[in-house]
């Protein structure tokens, strides 16, 4: 029954598929393909690989994702960030092994994602915070822009870090190729104009906003075609020495398992892990965002399977690591794509491109492709997000800033790891010293707040310590120290209440600390009480004998505790009896 339900969820869209839906999917597939053709060539070159590998990675992997992924809108294939990570991985390898190493990297990445999907490890995404992802994307986009500047300027850059790239470019400032700078600069200007200005012009001319946006998305292919024509007619590549794509072999990708030595595979292990994490987080974030716009959802475990299958197929069909593209997925959504059929259609169109259109692409200037990548990456820069994170939370701000700087200094591979590890370390550090304020009551109410922040009623004999964090082995000793501090600072205390509003779990170590606190307070003739304890935590505590040995009581609410523990007033001061003796 479970298998039947899973199959229904995965392929249910096929049973209700209609011609009208196919029309929408076909239009979206055409638009996505027009955007994908130049991008897959550009990103393959960004990865330091022959351009046809970008086409190879855009055919069968899309079919694999359509059958295993959960998103109706995500378009997988070559992307800027993963291409840059691939380039960083294979740059130090012997040139003759880079192509097969890239395929092996995709196969290993896919295998890891598939295993994670089978073990339902989609929860891993929860460990990567949004500030880390945002800062990482901004840093990677800036790094990509620096890396592509060499094609626009016509110089050689060997470094893999931002400062190294800038140094290389400055050292060759006198060797800039004027034609490369001209074609790249004009191309970038045109790409920006068709994205920013063309939609406004079309809308003012009476074109519907949605149609105008689609036309602006498709316009780059016209610009690229114009530069290919110019380069062919005037022989920019031969006569003027302008770097071009060159010969792109026609034909479908070959099926073969990448063969490398065991040590070579071991060297690719860490990069494959990092690429798998980044690909999953980036793709799933995009898929969730688009699904939410249509009141839908994506299954993170199925996304692991979909991305894993796509990367594994890329590895055995001559490709390299891929993930979901933010720009192409947004185009798919905007163009009206409805189902995974879009991916299957795009794969078919890319197969036809590989068979029949590759000769047309050989005169495409690298400076134009670099301009396309730079303009695309400009839209990924989000320094405002880093600043907003910093102003809201210094801890998250430090994490975001460290991630951004790490990407620029250490490279894309180690940058994301640095961010994830730092975020987890800071979170653990914060949980080591949770907020535990003394609280008091607002006069005449049942509301209790921090005594240091509000003007509240307190009692010298009855003190309440509110715990705003789950108690576990790492912060249990801090609770002991905090209680000791409260007792030493308030010598008249006879009852201490632990207000457990924010305590969602108590592990064995924390329970031992509570037992120790209870024992110490007994020796001082101070009763320990608990209030506002969540039912899940209370039920677990009944499995121990702690509540039986508790010197005080367990109260349902803090107000119940205070009513029960406050001493009786001195009624004599209110007596109207007159002693005449």
Secondary structure, DSSP 8 states (H G I E B T S, - for coil): -HHHHHHHHHHHHHHT--HHHHHHHHHHHHHHHHHHHHHHHHHHHHTTS-THHHHHTTSHHHHHHHHH---SS-EEE--HHHHHHHHHHHTTS-GGGHHHHHHHHHHHHHHHHHHHHHTT-GGGGGGS-HHHHHHHHHHHHHHHHHHHHHHHHT-----SSHHHHHHHHHHTGGG--HHHHHHHHHHHHHHHHHHHTHHHHHHHTT--HHHHHHHHHHHHHHHHHHHHHHHHHHTHHHHS---B------S----------HHHHHHTHHHHHHHHHHHHHHHHHHHHHHHHHTT----HHHHHHHHHHHHHHHHHTT----EEEHHHHHHHHHTT--STHHHHHHHHHHHHIIIIIGGGGGG-BHHHHHHHHHHHHHTT--HHHHHHHHHH-HHHHHHHHHHHHHHHHH-HHHHHHHHHHHHHHHHHHHHHT----EEEE-TTSS-EEETTTS--B--SSEEEEE--S-B-TTTHHHHHHHHHHHHHH-TT--EEEEE-TT---B-HHHHHHHHHHHHHHHHTT-EEEEES--HHHHHHHTTSSHHHH-SS-EESSHHHHHHHHS----GGGG-------
